[in-house]
Amino acid sequence: MKHTLSVSWGLAFRSLILVRRMPSVFLPSLIMPLFILVSTAGAFRGISQLPVFGGASYLAFTIPLATVMGAGFAGINAGMTLARDIEGGFVDRLIASPAPRITLILGPLMAAGLRSLFTTTVVLMAGLIGGVGLPGLFGTLVIYLLAIGFSAATACWAMGVALRARTIQAAPLMQIAVFLSVFLSVAYAPREALTGWLRHISNVNPVTYLIEASRAAELSYLGWDELWKGAAAVAIMVGLLGLWALKGLSGLARR
């Protein structure tokens, strides 16, 4: 176990070092959440006049969306890095070494979680500049933990794709699934304001419950009902997508 964690941390650190060497890989994951925060809060702020908002700031309402998107990009980066390592032959060398193969999953997973800490901090700081205060210690902690959970889920998805496609050209597939999962949820409006097919999809979309829990924490009305549903959604996504990634890893090892 100690050896596995040591190698995993080494791979995570290597992934984080690549941010300095190849900033073009990380910058989009930082810029896009801020772009979503600013553009959405500006374009759709009139929605906050609906009775279901109760007079809440739409900027505060949008912050959880931006933190979740930042975490999603952190997870996608994990898959892109793994795909690049497969193409470059680094993964073949690691498989031939005594290092446990599970570290190919755990290392990028750790890196994704650490990257999500940074993107979440930047989004919350942007909220402070916009006049939205932090929701308190517990609420802020919940927002960070939910973002880490989503980064882990999206990292597992992206790594599963990378382990099967074995090429960086699969990056659009990694991205589109994350975009759809977020935008087909309560990204822009509460469920009470959604109608038709979008309402039905959002009801069964686990990202809905994650965003609702993060949003409740941001707006300072987080209760047990929102908290356990958000935590359960994260656990389900990480569990299922973790199996997806592990299955891809076993196929890579048999090639």
Secondary structure, 3 states (H helix, E strand, C coil): CHHHHHHHHHHHHHHHHHHHHCHHHHHHHHHHHHHHHHHHHHHCHHHHHCHHHCCCCHHHHHHHHHHHHHHHHHHHHHHHHHHHHHHHCHHHHHHHCCCCCCHHHHHHHHHHHHHHHHHHHHHHHHHHHCCCCCCCHHHHHHHHHHHHHHHHHHHHHHHHHHHHHCCHHHHHHHHHHHHHHHHCCCCCCCHHHCCHHHHHHHHHCHHHHHHHHHHHHHCCCCCHHHHHHHHHHHHHHHHHHHHHHHHHHHHHHHC
